[in-house]
Each structure stands twice: as structure tokens, then as C-alpha cells.
Amino acid sequence: MRRWLPLFSLACATAAVVLSEPFSLAQQSEPEVVRKVVSRVPPTYPDLARRLNLHGVVELAVVIAPDGGVKSTEVMGGNPMLTQAAVDAVRKWRYEAAPEQTHGLVELRFDAH
């Protein structure tokens, strides 16, 4: 038992360091997207999620290219059974063109009814 005590102490110290590090830029809250959506594709409700009556909001951080296409998405929150459907839909969205790429937060609400 005494052999494991130093390893346990090291593991706890390591966990404390990892948990105390500041959030990355991607984890900080993003403002809502201010560019107008030109073409919006609704998410496909996953069959299993519908049968289980899962609902909720999926939050995505998006980067929109100057031409209005969605350059990248990152899931910021939401039920894991719903997130892929949200990502797939938002990647097909088109925004109005702008001189430079923009960042923002998109929320999609899933309701089984």
C-alpha cells in the first residue's frame, strides 16, 4: 500500500495543475454571429435522439470565411447525441460576404415535438 502512495500523490498534483490552467481562447465565450445568414439548412434530428425524446440546445463556435462559407465549427456545449447533427447542418450554412473572416457563436435548439 505504501508503494502506491507516492504515485497517488503525483497523480493528484498533476490533476490539480491541469485543472488550474486557464481556458484556451476557443473555450472563452464568443459573441453571437453578427453576419446575416443567407442560406440556413435545418439540422436532421437523429432518430435515436427523437425516440429517447432528447431535446436541448447545441452551441457551436464558428469561423465564417469572407465569402460567407463556414470555415470551421467547434462544439461548445450540448447533448453529444445532438452535436453532430448541428455541426453537419451549420457547415452547410451560407452567410453574407464580408471583407474578413468572422468568429461567433451559433445556438441550435432541438425539440422532439
C-alpha positions as CSV (number, residue, x, y, z in Angstrom):
1,M,0.0,0.0,0.0
2,R,2.8,2.4,0.8
3,R,4.3,1.9,-2.6
4,W,1.2,3.4,-4.2
5,L,1.0,6.5,-2.0
6,P,3.7,8.4,-3.9
7,L,2.1,7.6,-7.3
8,F,-1.3,8.7,-5.9
9,S,0.1,12.0,-4.7
10,L,1.8,12.6,-8.0
11,A,-1.5,11.9,-9.9
12,C,-3.4,14.3,-7.6
13,A,-0.7,17.0,-8.1
14,T,-0.8,16.5,-11.9
15,A,-4.6,16.7,-11.9
16,A,-4.5,19.9,-9.9
17,V,-2.1,21.5,-12.4
18,V,-4.2,20.5,-15.4
19,L,-7.5,21.8,-13.8
20,S,-6.0,25.1,-12.7
21,E,-4.7,26.1,-16.2
22,P,-6.7,28.9,-17.9
23,F,-9.2,28.0,-20.6
24,S,-8.0,28.3,-24.2
25,L,-9.2,31.0,-26.5
26,A,-11.7,28.6,-28.1
27,Q,-13.3,27.9,-24.7
28,Q,-14.0,31.5,-23.9
29,S,-17.4,32.8,-24.8
30,E,-17.8,34.1,-28.3
31,P,-20.2,36.8,-29.3
32,E,-23.2,35.8,-31.4
33,V,-22.6,35.9,-35.2
34,V,-23.5,39.4,-36.5
35,R,-23.4,38.5,-40.2
36,K,-26.7,37.7,-41.8
37,V,-27.5,34.1,-42.7
38,V,-28.3,33.9,-46.4
39,S,-29.0,30.2,-46.5
40,R,-29.8,28.1,-43.5
41,V,-30.0,24.3,-43.5
42,P,-32.0,22.8,-40.6
43,P,-30.4,20.0,-38.6
44,T,-31.6,16.5,-39.1
45,Y,-33.0,15.2,-35.8
46,P,-31.2,11.9,-35.0
47,D,-33.6,9.0,-34.9
48,L,-32.3,7.7,-31.6
49,A,-32.5,11.1,-30.0
50,R,-36.1,11.5,-31.2
51,R,-37.1,8.1,-29.8
52,L,-35.5,8.9,-26.5
53,N,-37.2,12.3,-26.5
54,L,-33.9,14.1,-26.2
55,H,-34.1,17.9,-26.6
56,G,-31.8,20.8,-25.8
57,V,-29.5,23.4,-27.2
58,V,-26.2,22.8,-29.0
59,E,-23.8,25.7,-29.0
60,L,-21.2,25.9,-31.8
61,A,-18.3,28.4,-32.2
62,V,-18.0,29.1,-35.9
63,V,-15.5,30.8,-38.1
64,I,-17.0,32.3,-41.2
65,A,-14.8,32.9,-44.3
66,P,-15.0,36.2,-46.1
67,D,-17.0,34.6,-48.9
68,G,-19.7,33.6,-46.4
69,G,-19.0,29.9,-46.1
70,V,-18.5,28.3,-42.7
71,K,-14.8,27.6,-42.4
72,S,-14.8,25.7,-39.1
73,T,-17.0,24.7,-36.2
74,E,-16.3,23.7,-32.7
75,V,-18.8,22.2,-30.3
76,M,-19.0,24.4,-27.1
77,G,-21.9,22.6,-25.5
78,G,-24.9,20.4,-25.9
79,N,-26.0,16.8,-25.8
80,P,-23.4,14.6,-27.6
81,M,-26.3,12.7,-29.4
82,L,-27.3,16.1,-31.0
83,T,-24.0,17.8,-31.7
84,Q,-23.0,16.0,-34.9
85,A,-26.4,16.9,-36.5
86,A,-25.9,20.5,-35.5
87,V,-22.3,20.6,-36.9
88,D,-23.4,18.9,-40.2
89,A,-26.2,21.5,-40.7
90,V,-24.2,24.6,-39.8
91,R,-21.3,23.6,-42.1
92,K,-23.9,23.9,-45.0
93,W,-25.0,27.4,-43.9
94,R,-24.0,30.5,-46.0
95,Y,-23.6,34.0,-44.6
96,E,-23.4,37.3,-46.4
97,A,-19.9,38.2,-47.7
98,A,-17.6,40.4,-45.6
99,P,-14.1,41.9,-46.0
100,E,-12.6,39.4,-43.5
101,Q,-13.4,36.2,-41.6
102,T,-15.5,36.5,-38.5
103,H,-16.0,34.4,-35.4
104,G,-19.1,33.8,-33.4
105,L,-21.5,31.6,-31.5
106,V,-24.4,29.7,-33.0
107,E,-27.1,28.0,-31.0
108,L,-29.4,25.4,-32.4
109,R,-32.4,24.2,-30.4
110,F,-33.6,20.6,-30.7
111,D,-37.1,19.8,-29.7
112,A,-38.6,16.3,-30.3
113,H,-42.2,17.8,-30.7
